[in-house]
Amino acid sequence: MLIMGSTSFSPSLSLSPSLSPHSSKFPNPNPNLFLRSHSSFTPLTLRSNQTRYRFKKLPSSNAPNFLVAASGKAEPLKVIISGAPASGKGTQCELITQKYGLVHIAAGDLLRAEVAAASENGKLAKEYMEKGELVPNEIVVMMVKERLLQPDSQQRGWLLDGYPRSSSQAAALEDYGIRPDVFILLDVSEDILVERVVGRRLDPLTGKIYHLKYSPPENDEIASRLTQRFDDTEEKVKLRLRTHHQNVDAVLSVYKDITVKAYC
Ligand code: ADP
């Protein structure tokens, strides 16, 4: 893959949601994801084989943003998104899948489905998830690979979220010849991650994610049915953050030529 522009790829290139007053505290509700170049205002083009994605400058007065606009699309886009717990992956995934029609594949969701089904894999996975540790590769790798190879993912392209989380998981994808076009890393300062996690709630009826302080439920009826993920406690998120930090550099080294950083 090449990243073209009047200048060569700049490491200062960042992918960020448009800024809002709450952007440093809670996932941005704006449905557009923008590429912003700190070093120049020059539009960039990203090519992956015959597929071309153009980054256009947005008509915005307050920021030198670039909108990702697909053009000359000959094959489906493949994206991996990575970030610490509560870095905003869920929100960004919703926005990206809506915009590009990709199939969203979240390793954590696949695992939670196994846990809910009380399968053998689910029972074993839960032991690790409760400790904030990585579930063994024997369970995760095949599960993700099979989902990536399903017809909808192949036809529409995919957005893989929460995988790979170790160099061996990245190596397994490479061995299967599965390589993304772009690797997005969400970068959020650690002090706000814990607060986001502890206040995060799910509406089991609509699937909508709330935050008790920054995005509270609209009424008492919704508030009364909100649930909390079993690993969204302060104690457990600290363990999950430690696991994330132990592994993120190894994964980044595999994809460093296709990485864009997003600051949320
Ligand atoms: P978060 O990113 O907030 O930790 P996820 O829903 O992505 O939440 O993951 C929840 C848990 O599922 C993780 O703490 C880990 O135990 C397990 N898990 C998720 N993805 C993987 C993976 N790729 N490999 C191993 N375990 C995973």
Residues whose N, C-alpha, C, O or C-beta is under 5 A from the ligand:
A	BS01	ADP	G83 A84 P85 A86 A107 G108 D109 L111 Y128 M129 G132 E133 L134 V135 V140 G162 Y163 P164 R165 R240
